[in-house]
Every structure is written in C-alpha cells, then in structure tokens.
Amino acid sequence: MASNKDKVEIFDCPIDNLTMEETIQQVEEFIQSGEPHQHVVINVDKLVKMHRDPRLKRIIQSCDLISVDGKPVVWASRLIGKPIRERVSGFYLMQNLIKISAEKGHSIYFLGAQEEIVRKAVKHYQEKFPGVKIAGFHHGFWKPEEEEELVKNVRQSDADILFVAMSSPKKELFIRKHLRSLNVPFVMGVGGSFDVVAGKVKRAPLWMERTGLTWFWRFLQEPRTMWRRYFVEDLAFFSLILQELMNSKKR
C-alpha cells in the first residue's frame, strides 16, 4: 500500500498521489500479496456522489488504492495547494494491466455490462494480447438470488485481477460487500470501459482528454443521459472547492 507521504487529503478523500507507473507497481505488490484489495478512481461525479451518500463515502475512504481520473480534480488540487502529480485514467490503467498480465501470466475476470458487450471485450483482449489468461467473465445483470453463486464462481476462478464494469455507486457497494468472499488480490471498478472496448461507445479524442473535455465528449454522445449529471448535479463540485479553500485558510 502507498505510504502516507504519497497521499493527498482533499475533499475528505485520501488520494494516493502516484503516477501511472507507480500505480501499476502498487497493483503488482497487491497481486503478489495474495490478499484482496479494492481500487477506486475519483472524478468530479464520484466526489459529488460521495458527499451525498455516506455509504459511498465510507467505502471510498476505506479503499486500498485511490486514483484521480479527471482533469478538473487535478486542476482543483493545484488551486487548493495540494497538487495531484498525475491523472491516472481508469481506462488506461485497465489497458496497461491487461498488457502486463499477458506478459506475467496474471489471470483476469471480467464482470459487468451486457452479455454481448463483455464477450466482445474478452475477445478483443484475447486477440490483442495472445496468451492473456481469462479466468472468466459474466454480464452485469443478475437477480439478487444469483449473487452468491456469482461470487462463488469468481472466487473459484482464482483470478488475480477483477474488473467490474458497472455504474456508481452500484459497483463500489458490490465490491465492498463481497471483497473478502471474492478473494481476488486486485479488484477495480471500470465503469463503461467494456462498452468502449466493444465499440458500443466511442472514446474521446486524445486532445479532448488532455484538455479536460472528456465530460463534454460524453455529453455529446449521450445528451439526454448526461445533461442532468454535468449541468445540474456536478455543479456541486464548485461548492466543494470553495469549502476546501476556506478550510485551508483556517489552517
């Protein structure tokens, strides 16, 4: 686990201030330990949600590895005077970990999205990284009475890495509830990443990612779904920044 000197406390969230390379190294240490660890990525929407949902906040604060996936949060950290060194994209972290797993022999379980989507994602990685070990995969739609059997299947797969492609806070709640029972050394929520890999959703152009306009790209892709999130709910982020600035002056 990252040492205290590598952590930055902002927005009531103990963020691991690591680069992508350092994050991958930390994941490798988790895998070598054999003990279950939960990872979470933080962006504007996740921060707003955690301040409205005490359960989600407790889960995020207790995660073993917390990365920032969102340029606005990186910019805000600099404004506050607690700069985050690097944005660690959840999508690219997943890509890097699959590539490294193919080289080192780590096995991966894919959980989430629609049946067709998760199958396409698995096929894509099998073709891109020949020899990658797929411990198993399962879609993200199951009945409550099927959940224990699903958890059992993941545990018995002996996976080293579990990617969970579901929305927040559903994926965080599921992972925290079953983390010990899943018994996977590294469990990571990847949101809609399978949809991107399968070609259902287009990823933002690189220039938009670098300039922090990924949110606008998503809005253009799904205006009806994303309008309220970006132009109503996420405006609360400015209040969080103001509160952090006021607290820093008191200190």
ZALO-767310 format. One record per residue (C-alpha): x, z, y; residue number from 1; residue in three letters. Coordinates in pm, 1 decimal, decimal comma. Example, Ala and Ser with C-alpha at 12.3 -4.5 7.8 and 13.67 -1.06 7.14 Angstrom:
REM residues 2
[[1230,0 780,0 -450,0] 1 "ALA"]
[[1367,0 714,0 -106,0] 2 "SER"]
//
This chain:
REM residues 251
[[0,0 0,0 0,0] 1 "MET"]
[[121,6 -76,2 353,7] 2 "ALA"]
[[289,8 217,5 525,4] 3 "SER"]
[[136,8 391,9 826,2] 4 "ASN"]
[[383,2 219,4 1058,5] 5 "LYS"]
[[227,6 -113,5 957,5] 6 "ASP"]
[[-123,6 -2,2 1053,3] 7 "LYS"]
[[-308,2 -50,2 1382,3] 8 "VAL"]
[[-617,7 157,9 1454,9] 9 "GLU"]
[[-866,2 -37,4 1666,3] 10 "ILE"]
[[-1247,2 -40,2 1667,4] 11 "PHE"]
[[-1240,9 256,5 1424,3] 12 "ASP"]
[[-1070,0 29,6 1172,9] 13 "CYS"]
[[-722,2 98,0 1022,9] 14 "PRO"]
[[-591,7 -259,9 1012,0] 15 "ILE"]
[[-280,0 -347,9 813,1] 16 "ASP"]
[[-60,1 -521,8 1068,8] 17 "ASN"]
[[105,6 -761,2 824,4] 18 "LEU"]
[[193,7 -1129,7 829,0] 19 "THR"]
[[56,3 -1367,4 566,2] 20 "MET"]
[[383,5 -1344,3 372,6] 21 "GLU"]
[[381,9 -964,5 384,2] 22 "GLU"]
[[16,5 -955,7 279,1] 23 "THR"]
[[92,4 -1170,4 -25,9] 24 "ILE"]
[[380,7 -938,3 -112,7] 25 "GLN"]
[[144,2 -641,1 -89,0] 26 "GLN"]
[[-105,0 -812,1 -320,3] 27 "VAL"]
[[174,3 -871,9 -570,2] 28 "GLU"]
[[251,5 -499,8 -565,9] 29 "GLU"]
[[-116,5 -423,1 -630,3] 30 "PHE"]
[[-118,0 -657,8 -929,2] 31 "ILE"]
[[198,7 -504,2 -1069,8] 32 "GLN"]
[[47,2 -155,3 -1039,8] 33 "SER"]
[[-248,8 -248,6 -1260,9] 34 "GLY"]
[[-477,0 -20,9 -1055,4] 35 "GLU"]
[[-790,4 -159,6 -881,5] 36 "PRO"]
[[-761,9 -231,1 -507,6] 37 "HIS"]
[[-1015,5 -364,8 -258,2] 38 "GLN"]
[[-923,5 -603,0 23,2] 39 "HIS"]
[[-1135,8 -693,2 324,3] 40 "VAL"]
[[-1092,2 -933,9 613,5] 41 "VAL"]
[[-1211,9 -838,9 960,8] 42 "ILE"]
[[-1361,4 -1072,7 1218,8] 43 "ASN"]
[[-1597,2 -1025,2 1513,6] 44 "VAL"]
[[-1909,7 -1037,3 1299,9] 45 "ASP"]
[[-1772,7 -786,0 1046,4] 46 "LYS"]
[[-1673,9 -543,2 1322,2] 47 "LEU"]
[[-2018,4 -562,7 1482,6] 48 "VAL"]
[[-2187,3 -514,4 1144,0] 49 "LYS"]
[[-1974,3 -212,2 1050,6] 50 "MET"]
[[-2061,2 -37,2 1377,0] 51 "HIS"]
[[-2429,5 -83,4 1299,9] 52 "ARG"]
[[-2409,6 2,1 930,1] 53 "ASP"]
[[-2248,1 340,2 844,4] 54 "PRO"]
[[-2221,6 243,8 475,7] 55 "ARG"]
[[-2027,6 -71,7 552,7] 56 "LEU"]
[[-1807,2 116,0 798,4] 57 "LYS"]
[[-1712,8 376,6 537,6] 58 "ARG"]
[[-1633,2 106,4 282,8] 59 "ILE"]
[[-1413,9 -92,6 521,0] 60 "ILE"]
[[-1228,2 217,0 637,0] 61 "GLN"]
[[-1152,1 307,8 275,3] 62 "SER"]
[[-1027,6 -37,4 167,3] 63 "CYS"]
[[-672,6 -58,9 36,1] 64 "ASP"]
[[-583,7 -363,1 245,9] 65 "LEU"]
[[-747,9 -475,4 571,6] 66 "ILE"]
[[-655,4 -806,6 734,1] 67 "SER"]
[[-771,4 -972,5 1055,1] 68 "VAL"]
[[-931,2 -1314,1 1006,4] 69 "ASP"]
[[-1043,9 -1409,2 1354,5] 70 "GLY"]
[[-854,1 -1514,1 1666,0] 71 "LYS"]
[[-1088,3 -1323,1 1901,0] 72 "PRO"]
[[-994,5 -996,1 1726,5] 73 "VAL"]
[[-624,0 -1081,0 1760,1] 74 "VAL"]
[[-674,1 -1153,1 2131,4] 75 "TRP"]
[[-873,9 -832,8 2177,8] 76 "ALA"]
[[-598,8 -629,0 2009,7] 77 "SER"]
[[-347,8 -758,3 2268,5] 78 "ARG"]
[[-583,8 -678,4 2555,0] 79 "LEU"]
[[-625,0 -325,3 2421,8] 80 "ILE"]
[[-247,8 -283,4 2391,5] 81 "GLY"]
[[-234,1 -264,7 2010,8] 82 "LYS"]
[[-134,3 -621,3 1921,1] 83 "PRO"]
[[-200,6 -764,5 1577,5] 84 "ILE"]
[[103,3 -966,7 1472,4] 85 "ARG"]
[[-73,6 -1247,5 1292,7] 86 "GLU"]
[[-414,9 -1370,4 1190,9] 87 "ARG"]
[[-437,1 -1365,1 811,4] 88 "VAL"]
[[-707,0 -1615,1 720,1] 89 "SER"]
[[-904,9 -1510,0 414,9] 90 "GLY"]
[[-944,6 -1872,7 309,2] 91 "PHE"]
[[-572,4 -1947,6 327,6] 92 "TYR"]
[[-483,7 -1616,0 165,9] 93 "LEU"]
[[-704,6 -1717,9 -127,5] 94 "MET"]
[[-536,1 -2059,7 -141,0] 95 "GLN"]
[[-189,5 -1905,8 -136,8] 96 "ASN"]
[[-275,1 -1650,2 -403,5] 97 "LEU"]
[[-411,0 -1916,8 -637,9] 98 "ILE"]
[[-96,9 -2125,4 -593,1] 99 "LYS"]
[[127,6 -1824,9 -659,7] 100 "ILE"]
[[-87,7 -1716,3 -954,8] 101 "SER"]
[[-40,3 -2057,0 -1115,6] 102 "ALA"]
[[336,5 -2008,1 -1082,8] 103 "GLU"]
[[349,1 -1645,5 -1200,0] 104 "LYS"]
[[76,1 -1650,2 -1462,2] 105 "GLY"]
[[-176,5 -1422,8 -1291,0] 106 "HIS"]
[[-534,5 -1474,7 -1410,1] 107 "SER"]
[[-825,1 -1522,8 -1170,9] 108 "ILE"]
[[-1200,9 -1461,5 -1191,1] 109 "TYR"]
[[-1433,1 -1647,6 -955,0] 110 "PHE"]
[[-1761,9 -1475,0 -872,5] 111 "LEU"]
[[-2029,8 -1593,6 -633,0] 112 "GLY"]
[[-2203,1 -1895,7 -477,5] 113 "ALA"]
[[-2437,6 -2126,9 -669,1] 114 "GLN"]
[[-2361,8 -2223,6 -1029,2] 115 "GLU"]
[[-2274,4 -2581,6 -935,4] 116 "GLU"]
[[-2052,7 -2467,8 -647,4] 117 "ILE"]
[[-1845,8 -2213,9 -839,8] 118 "VAL"]
[[-1796,0 -2465,1 -1122,9] 119 "ARG"]
[[-1670,8 -2726,6 -874,6] 120 "LYS"]
[[-1437,3 -2471,8 -714,3] 121 "ALA"]
[[-1287,9 -2376,7 -1051,0] 122 "VAL"]
[[-1246,8 -2743,0 -1149,2] 123 "LYS"]
[[-1079,3 -2816,8 -815,6] 124 "HIS"]
[[-815,5 -2548,4 -868,1] 125 "TYR"]
[[-758,7 -2643,0 -1231,0] 126 "GLN"]
[[-681,1 -2996,3 -1117,3] 127 "GLU"]
[[-476,7 -2893,4 -813,4] 128 "LYS"]
[[-273,9 -2627,6 -994,7] 129 "PHE"]
[[-238,3 -2728,2 -1361,8] 130 "PRO"]
[[-180,3 -2423,5 -1576,9] 131 "GLY"]
[[-364,0 -2181,0 -1348,9] 132 "VAL"]
[[-526,2 -1912,7 -1564,3] 133 "LYS"]
[[-901,3 -1888,0 -1509,6] 134 "ILE"]
[[-1016,3 -1554,7 -1651,9] 135 "ALA"]
[[-1378,1 -1655,2 -1597,8] 136 "GLY"]
[[-1641,7 -1741,7 -1341,1] 137 "PHE"]
[[-2004,4 -1657,9 -1264,0] 138 "HIS"]
[[-2252,2 -1758,6 -995,2] 139 "HIS"]
[[-2363,1 -1512,3 -729,1] 140 "GLY"]
[[-2730,6 -1486,5 -819,5] 141 "PHE"]
[[-2817,9 -1230,6 -1083,2] 142 "TRP"]
[[-3100,0 -987,1 -1146,6] 143 "LYS"]
[[-3039,5 -612,4 -1097,4] 144 "PRO"]
[[-3073,3 -554,0 -1471,0] 145 "GLU"]
[[-2797,0 -811,5 -1535,3] 146 "GLU"]
[[-2540,0 -648,5 -1310,0] 147 "GLU"]
[[-2387,0 -405,7 -1558,8] 148 "GLU"]
[[-2334,6 -683,9 -1812,3] 149 "GLU"]
[[-2169,4 -896,3 -1544,8] 150 "LEU"]
[[-1934,6 -612,6 -1450,1] 151 "VAL"]
[[-1850,7 -565,4 -1818,0] 152 "LYS"]
[[-1767,7 -935,3 -1854,5] 153 "ASN"]
[[-1534,1 -925,0 -1555,5] 154 "VAL"]
[[-1362,4 -612,3 -1688,4] 155 "ARG"]
[[-1315,2 -762,9 -2033,2] 156 "GLN"]
[[-1168,7 -1081,0 -1884,7] 157 "SER"]
[[-853,1 -883,9 -1791,7] 158 "ASP"]
[[-833,0 -1072,4 -1462,8] 159 "ALA"]
[[-555,0 -987,9 -1217,9] 160 "ASP"]
[[-747,7 -1118,7 -917,8] 161 "ILE"]
[[-1122,0 -1132,0 -848,1] 162 "LEU"]
[[-1258,5 -1348,1 -566,3] 163 "PHE"]
[[-1613,1 -1256,0 -462,6] 164 "VAL"]
[[-1793,6 -1527,7 -265,9] 165 "ALA"]
[[-2098,3 -1355,7 -122,8] 166 "MET"]
[[-2221,1 -1265,0 225,0] 167 "SER"]
[[-2155,8 -935,8 405,7] 168 "SER"]
[[-2236,4 -658,2 353,7] 169 "PRO"]
[[-2354,9 -754,3 2,9] 170 "LYS"]
[[-2006,8 -830,7 -129,2] 171 "LYS"]
[[-1846,4 -517,7 18,0] 172 "GLU"]
[[-2119,2 -297,2 -128,3] 173 "LEU"]
[[-2093,0 -464,2 -469,7] 174 "PHE"]
[[-1713,7 -436,2 -482,3] 175 "ILE"]
[[-1707,0 -73,0 -371,8] 176 "ARG"]
[[-1981,9 23,6 -617,2] 177 "LYS"]
[[-1806,6 -132,2 -916,7] 178 "HIS"]
[[-1439,0 -131,7 -816,9] 179 "LEU"]
[[-1330,1 115,2 -1086,1] 180 "ARG"]
[[-1552,9 -37,6 -1352,6] 181 "SER"]
[[-1432,9 -391,2 -1276,6] 182 "LEU"]
[[-1075,6 -265,3 -1321,5] 183 "ASN"]
[[-921,0 -570,2 -1151,1] 184 "VAL"]
[[-595,2 -497,1 -962,7] 185 "PRO"]
[[-690,4 -706,1 -658,8] 186 "PHE"]
[[-1049,5 -772,1 -551,2] 187 "VAL"]
[[-1112,4 -979,8 -242,1] 188 "MET"]
[[-1429,2 -1097,9 -69,0] 189 "GLY"]
[[-1404,7 -1464,3 29,5] 190 "VAL"]
[[-1745,1 -1531,2 190,3] 191 "GLY"]
[[-1833,6 -1900,3 181,9] 192 "GLY"]
[[-1490,6 -2021,7 68,6] 193 "SER"]
[[-1620,4 -2169,3 -258,5] 194 "PHE"]
[[-1861,5 -2384,5 -56,7] 195 "ASP"]
[[-1566,5 -2525,1 138,3] 196 "VAL"]
[[-1355,9 -2589,8 -173,3] 197 "VAL"]
[[-1651,2 -2757,3 -347,7] 198 "ALA"]
[[-1712,2 -2982,6 -47,2] 199 "GLY"]
[[-2052,2 -2842,3 43,6] 200 "LYS"]
[[-1926,3 -2717,5 381,3] 201 "VAL"]
[[-1653,3 -2876,2 592,2] 202 "LYS"]
[[-1375,3 -2651,1 718,0] 203 "ARG"]
[[-1297,4 -2653,9 1091,2] 204 "ALA"]
[[-1018,8 -2888,3 1206,2] 205 "PRO"]
[[-679,9 -2717,6 1237,4] 206 "LEU"]
[[-677,8 -2745,4 1618,1] 207 "TRP"]
[[-1007,0 -2553,3 1634,0] 208 "MET"]
[[-868,4 -2281,5 1405,4] 209 "GLU"]
[[-558,2 -2246,2 1622,4] 210 "ARG"]
[[-760,8 -2221,1 1941,4] 211 "THR"]
[[-1010,7 -1972,0 1800,9] 212 "GLY"]
[[-1304,0 -2214,5 1793,2] 213 "LEU"]
[[-1383,6 -2180,1 1423,9] 214 "THR"]
[[-1704,2 -1998,4 1516,2] 215 "TRP"]
[[-1817,3 -2297,4 1727,3] 216 "PHE"]
[[-1748,2 -2534,6 1439,1] 217 "TRP"]
[[-1964,5 -2320,2 1210,4] 218 "ARG"]
[[-2236,4 -2319,0 1474,8] 219 "PHE"]
[[-2229,1 -2699,5 1489,1] 220 "LEU"]
[[-2251,1 -2713,4 1108,3] 221 "GLN"]
[[-2540,7 -2467,0 1081,7] 222 "GLU"]
[[-2700,5 -2421,7 1427,8] 223 "PRO"]
[[-3025,9 -2267,1 1304,7] 224 "ARG"]
[[-2847,0 -2014,3 1084,2] 225 "THR"]
[[-2562,1 -1927,5 1319,3] 226 "MET"]
[[-2732,2 -1929,1 1661,2] 227 "TRP"]
[[-2852,8 -1570,2 1646,5] 228 "ARG"]
[[-2530,0 -1442,6 1492,2] 229 "ARG"]
[[-2296,5 -1589,9 1753,3] 230 "TYR"]
[[-2510,2 -1585,3 2069,5] 231 "PHE"]
[[-2706,2 -1264,5 2017,7] 232 "VAL"]
[[-2566,6 -1022,9 1758,6] 233 "GLU"]
[[-2193,1 -1079,8 1809,9] 234 "ASP"]
[[-2216,6 -1023,4 2186,1] 235 "LEU"]
[[-2193,7 -652,9 2099,3] 236 "ALA"]
[[-1821,2 -716,4 2041,8] 237 "PHE"]
[[-1765,9 -706,8 2418,5] 238 "PHE"]
[[-1906,5 -354,8 2424,9] 239 "SER"]
[[-1662,7 -253,8 2151,6] 240 "LEU"]
[[-1371,5 -393,0 2354,7] 241 "ILE"]
[[-1487,6 -206,2 2667,1] 242 "LEU"]
[[-1516,0 115,1 2467,7] 243 "GLN"]
[[-1163,5 72,2 2330,1] 244 "GLU"]
[[-1026,7 12,2 2680,5] 245 "LEU"]
[[-1198,9 325,1 2811,7] 246 "MET"]
[[-1066,0 530,8 2521,9] 247 "ASN"]
[[-712,1 403,2 2578,8] 248 "SER"]
[[-726,6 512,9 2944,6] 249 "LYS"]
[[-836,6 862,9 2839,8] 250 "LYS"]
[[-536,6 887,3 2608,3] 251 "ARG"]
//
